Amino acid sequence: MVEVEVKGEKLGPIGLLIDFKDLKKALKKVLSELDHKLLNDLPFFKENNPSSELIAFYIFKRLEEELSPFPE
């Protein structure tokens, strides 16, 4: 299970920081990169041990890429 928390400085024009639909889509994309894969074959994990901490860091960094800039 993966839990995601987002925070930001201001809400968009309809009063949302980010639409759950967009967050779910981004998370699904990132997790598909890891699901049923040999982690040691992924570029990030060729240089880093696939510990739970670094898997969480990988997910964080990839979500940051997918969500930046936040849709406005």
Summary of the structure (lengths in Angstrom):
residues: 72
radius of gyration: 13.9
end to end distance: 28.3
largest distance: 42.3
contacts: 143
relative contact order: 0.19
helix: 51%
strand: 0%
